[in-house]
Amino acid sequence: MEERKAAIFCSACTGIDKKYNEAAREVVHALHSLGWTIVSGGTTKGTMKVIVDASNECGGKHIGVLPRFMAPVVHPGLSEVIWTDTMSERKEVMREGASAVIALPGGIGTLDEIIETHVLAKLDRFGGRLFALNIDGFYDPFEALLDHYVRSGMLDGYSRSLLHFPKSVEELIASFK
């Protein structure tokens, strides 16, 4: 059976609302229970740390992808580490072989990652499913912006439909069953 991988883009910030990290933990546990491998940024920072710790809690496989300059913050609990030279290469490696990309609530780096992946999906350069977990409306402004692009003719409806905004962990995980 082919390995099913989900790349997770998320926050490196500490001090964010606990509900986002709790949702991250639930996503990781649910995906591992379905036999999925997690690929993430793999650091000891913010939600990245939470998802590596959650993977270890349930014994799942977790691959961290980091540029070499981030070596001081690599999480020691990763199943595997892949080193890259740049942040751009990191995003590319994280998506390689991924059946799905999930953006958890995150900052500007997460936004960059989900937008780039959406563009690649639109251009048929990424064939997996694409999700932005919209806990408590976190991604409502982004979703509204994409809808505005469609209304103004800047984005076609099909391309818009490539990015899904599940409103709960349960709704997200239902897409994987």
Sequence and secondary structure as in RCSB ss.txt:
>XXXX:A:sequence
MEERKAAIFCSACTGIDKKYNEAAREVVHALHSLGWTIVSGGTTKGTMKVIVDASNECGGKHIGVLPRFMAPVVH
PGLSEVIWTDTMSERKEVMREGASAVIALPGGIGTLDEIIETHVLAKLDRFGGRLFALNIDGFYDPFEALLDHYV
RSGMLDGYSRSLLHFPKSVEELIASFK
>XXXX:A:secstr
    EEEEE    SS  HHHHHHHHHHHHHHHHTT EEEE  BSSHHHHHHHHHHHHHT  EEEEEEGGGGGGB 
TT SEEEEESSHHHHHHHHHTTEEEEEE S  HHHHHHHHHHHHHHHTTS  SEEEE  GGGTTHHHHHHHHHHH
HTTSS HHHHTTEE  SSHHHHHHTT 
